[in-house]
Amino acid sequence: MVDARQEIAPASVAFPGDPAYAEATRVYNLAGPARPAAALTATSVGDVQAAVGYAAALRQGVRVHTTGHSAAAAPPMDGALLIRPLLGGGVEIDVERRLARIPAGTSWNAVVRAAAPHGLAAPHGTSGTVGAIGYLLHGGVSFYGRKLGMAANHIRAVELVTADGRLRRISADEDPELFWALRGGGGGLGVVTAVELALFPVADLVAGAAFWSGKNAEAVVHAWYDWTLRAPDEVSTSLRIMNLPDLPEIPPMLKGGPVVCVAGVALGDDTDSARAHAHGLLDPLRAIGGAVLDTWQDGGPEVVPEVHMDPEEPGAFIGDHFLLAEPGRDGMAAFLRLTGEGSGSPLIVAELRQLGGRFAVPDPSGGVLNHLNQRLAYMGAGVPALRGTPAEIIEHCDKVRAALAPWDTRRTAPGFVKGLDRPRGHLTEDDLRAVDHVRARVDPDGLFRGDAMPETVLGKRSA
Ligand SMILES: Cc1cc2nc3c(=O)[nH]c(=O)nc-3n(C[C@H](O)[C@H](O)[C@H](O)COP(=O)(O)OP(=O)(O)OC[C@H]3O[C@@H](n4cnc5c(N)ncnc54)[C@H](O)[C@@H]3O)c2cc1C
């Protein structure tokens, strides 16, 4: 039976059972399936406006996603209309003004491919398959971030369809309050149809990933940590303990036990200075000996989305995240004890992402989340089909959290939050109130309210 909603729906709106519904609700993180009442892939601004008008007429909540990388952290979509913007036109580069116009639906790989031939780079993260808009709205912890700060600080304008169906251009001069709230405010403000983003010039860089067997983990972990205490802002890195599955795409030397990996990007004014910065990191690590794979080498911005080797295929990722204060050697030892060889960890990856540098510097012209002044970001994730049951993964995440409790700042970076049941605290209570005030102005009926990321720690509230 066709209900009244389906009869008045614009042609592009699809319902459960339609292939177009399956396409629009596809997610990268299968641990957070999207099950809205209806869904559409919007290929034009007109599609977005028609869908918002339809939902408003029905007083139906609107949800937005692109790739579903954050699907497990999104509240359930019961009863909502899900819009997946996939707008055409491609990435446009203004070489002179060093700007990219990025239509919604674009992943970072496409931005990097468009910018790199001009010697320009974008402040993307470790994965090229992540959606540029979702990442930027969450603040964006870039793999260039110690030099550039939060990625969202580089947004110059946002094109946004609001609850009244209007397409607005939002910038520092055009509704600065909404521009502030969009950059890290947790969403729920409308459908972004494009972003104008400042690029930066990169002549040469050195980037890669070096892996050691778990037996060397203690030496590598402490050498990396000691380097982070004096690291130049030109270098951004992660340290990961990985238990990689026996899959064809995984190099054989990385299988069969925990490996420890140091990956990153070193910038410089020229090739020699980029190499010098990379050597400052790599020399003490290489002196440990026994690396099983080392891909660090000279390159350009086009290689950066590859170096972290983040998984590209969808999977059910269950995990945890929080931001750490200075852990010292005790904190690093606690991390290793819970995730390294002999720990019995079911986690596929336990990562410490280096913050500091420009990440820690407030940007008065940035959005509500314009800096992170913690020392490291911890992320841990498991995949039940590959290692451990969901219960075992969750239990182990809790053990890591307990072991790192003395250094847990109870703050989070919104993009890294792995699940709805995990504590989160991106903003202060004052900032949350100010963002809510903007939401109430641009969306008085709360059409997009369900799309706002819930906070549970500092804001002491949930969705
Ligand atoms: C393998 C992997 C690597 C990652 N690496 C990094 C990293 O290095 N640095 C980092 O900061 N983050 C990283 N992330 C996290 C990533 O930035 C977030 O998951 C981000 O939300 C992804 O955006 P998306 O649009 O692809 O995801 P989605 O799940 O599709 O979207 C997430 C949310 O963004 C909002 N949204 C998306 N598109 C729109 C739009 N057009 N209009 C309005 N709202 C929209 C919605 O609220 C949606 O719920 C990584 C994630 C994964 C899985």
PDBQT file of the ligand as one rigid body, heavy atoms in Angstrom, charges set to zero:
ROOT
HETATM    1  C1  LIG A 501      39.226   5.653   8.088  1.00  0.00    +0.000 C 
HETATM    2  C2  LIG A 501      38.890   7.012   8.660  1.00  0.00    +0.000 A 
HETATM    3  C3  LIG A 501      39.882   7.990   8.739  1.00  0.00    +0.000 A 
HETATM    4  C4  LIG A 501      39.596   9.252   9.271  1.00  0.00    +0.000 A 
HETATM    5  N1  LIG A 501      40.584  10.189   9.379  1.00  0.00    +0.000 NA
HETATM    6  C5  LIG A 501      40.301  11.390   9.920  1.00  0.00    +0.000 A 
HETATM    7  C6  LIG A 501      41.312  12.375  10.100  1.00  0.00    +0.000 A 
HETATM    8  O1  LIG A 501      42.479  12.168   9.774  1.00  0.00    +0.000 OA
HETATM    9  N2  LIG A 501      40.973  13.559  10.660  1.00  0.00    +0.000 N 
HETATM   10  C7  LIG A 501      39.671  13.828  11.039  1.00  0.00    +0.000 A 
HETATM   11  O2  LIG A 501      39.402  14.925  11.537  1.00  0.00    +0.000 OA
HETATM   12  N3  LIG A 501      38.699  12.920  10.883  1.00  0.00    +0.000 NA
HETATM   13  C8  LIG A 501      38.994  11.716  10.351  1.00  0.00    +0.000 A 
HETATM   14  N4  LIG A 501      38.000  10.793  10.235  1.00  0.00    +0.000 N 
HETATM   15  C9  LIG A 501      36.660  11.127  10.720  1.00  0.00    +0.000 C 
HETATM   16  C10 LIG A 501      35.840  11.853   9.652  1.00  0.00    +0.000 C 
HETATM   17  O3  LIG A 501      36.298  13.166   9.496  1.00  0.00    +0.000 OA
HETATM   18  C11 LIG A 501      34.386  11.882  10.094  1.00  0.00    +0.000 C 
HETATM   19  O4  LIG A 501      33.930  10.555  10.117  1.00  0.00    +0.000 OA
HETATM   20  C12 LIG A 501      33.521  12.749   9.185  1.00  0.00    +0.000 C 
HETATM   21  O5  LIG A 501      32.277  12.917   9.810  1.00  0.00    +0.000 OA
HETATM   22  C13 LIG A 501      33.336  12.115   7.854  1.00  0.00    +0.000 C 
HETATM   23  O6  LIG A 501      32.507  12.879   7.033  1.00  0.00    +0.000 OA
HETATM   24  P1  LIG A 501      31.599  12.136   5.948  1.00  0.00    +0.000 P 
HETATM   25  O7  LIG A 501      30.744  13.140   5.305  1.00  0.00    +0.000 OA
HETATM   26  O8  LIG A 501      32.480  11.270   5.127  1.00  0.00    +0.000 OA
HETATM   27  O9  LIG A 501      30.753  11.182   6.916  1.00  0.00    +0.000 OA
HETATM   28  P2  LIG A 501      29.180  11.048   7.118  1.00  0.00    +0.000 P 
HETATM   29  O10 LIG A 501      29.007   9.983   8.162  1.00  0.00    +0.000 OA
HETATM   30  O11 LIG A 501      28.496  10.857   5.835  1.00  0.00    +0.000 OA
HETATM   31  O12 LIG A 501      28.752  12.437   7.709  1.00  0.00    +0.000 OA
HETATM   32  C14 LIG A 501      28.972  12.753   9.057  1.00  0.00    +0.000 C 
HETATM   33  C15 LIG A 501      28.065  13.887   9.459  1.00  0.00    +0.000 C 
HETATM   34  O13 LIG A 501      28.468  15.058   8.774  1.00  0.00    +0.000 OA
HETATM   35  C16 LIG A 501      27.329  15.835   8.461  1.00  0.00    +0.000 C 
HETATM   36  N5  LIG A 501      27.294  16.045   7.013  1.00  0.00    +0.000 N 
HETATM   37  C17 LIG A 501      27.915  15.332   6.044  1.00  0.00    +0.000 A 
HETATM   38  N6  LIG A 501      27.691  15.900   4.839  1.00  0.00    +0.000 NA
HETATM   39  C18 LIG A 501      26.906  16.981   5.056  1.00  0.00    +0.000 A 
HETATM   40  C19 LIG A 501      26.330  17.989   4.223  1.00  0.00    +0.000 A 
HETATM   41  N7  LIG A 501      26.520  18.007   2.900  1.00  0.00    +0.000 N 
HETATM   42  N8  LIG A 501      25.565  18.954   4.811  1.00  0.00    +0.000 NA
HETATM   43  C20 LIG A 501      25.359  18.975   6.146  1.00  0.00    +0.000 A 
HETATM   44  N9  LIG A 501      25.880  18.057   6.980  1.00  0.00    +0.000 NA
HETATM   45  C21 LIG A 501      26.655  17.072   6.438  1.00  0.00    +0.000 A 
HETATM   46  C22 LIG A 501      26.118  15.110   8.967  1.00  0.00    +0.000 C 
HETATM   47  O14 LIG A 501      25.776  15.619  10.242  1.00  0.00    +0.000 OA
HETATM   48  C23 LIG A 501      26.610  13.692   9.114  1.00  0.00    +0.000 C 
HETATM   49  O15 LIG A 501      25.953  12.975  10.146  1.00  0.00    +0.000 OA
HETATM   50  C24 LIG A 501      38.273   9.522   9.724  1.00  0.00    +0.000 A 
HETATM   51  C25 LIG A 501      37.283   8.546   9.643  1.00  0.00    +0.000 A 
HETATM   52  C26 LIG A 501      37.578   7.301   9.145  1.00  0.00    +0.000 A 
HETATM   53  C27 LIG A 501      36.509   6.249   9.134  1.00  0.00    +0.000 C 
ENDROOT
TORSDOF 0
